[in-house]
Each structure stands twice: as structure tokens, then as C-alpha cells.
Amino acid sequence: MKLRIKLDHLMKERGLTQRELSEEAGVRQAAISQLARGYVSRISIDHIERIATALNITDINELITLVDNEEDA
């Protein structure tokens, strides 16, 4: 299993840029960029909480999901 962060999709759905989300969430734009592209090996719980709050997410499944490794191929 692999963790997938659906941040890029959520930003597009809400019409937000990385910069706008960064300002709303109080998270560095570089961190938002890495999360949106899926280039992270560790996730800051604080960042996820701030992003979820900024995006008004009440169900973490909207932001993070587990997928089979085969689905990534």
C-alpha cells in the first residue's frame, strides 16, 4: 500500500494556486508544492491539519488515501 495525497486535485477543484493555499494555511509554498506533486517521504501532521483547515476539509479521506502499489504503475 502507498499513501496518496490529493492536494493538486483539491486545489484545482477549488480554484486555488499554491501561493494562495500557502498563505491561507500558513505553510511554506515549497512544502505545498512538494505535497501537490507527491514528492514527499514524510508528512508533517501540522501541515496536513493547517491545509485541511484552509480547504475546509472535515474528512481526511478527501485529502489522503491509501492505494495499491499496482495502481501507481
Secondary structure as UniProt FT lines:
FT   STRAND          2..5
FT   HELIX           7..14
FT   HELIX           18..25
FT   HELIX           29..37
FT   HELIX           45..54
FT   TURN            55..56
FT   HELIX           60..62
FT   STRAND          64..67
FT   HELIX           69..72
//
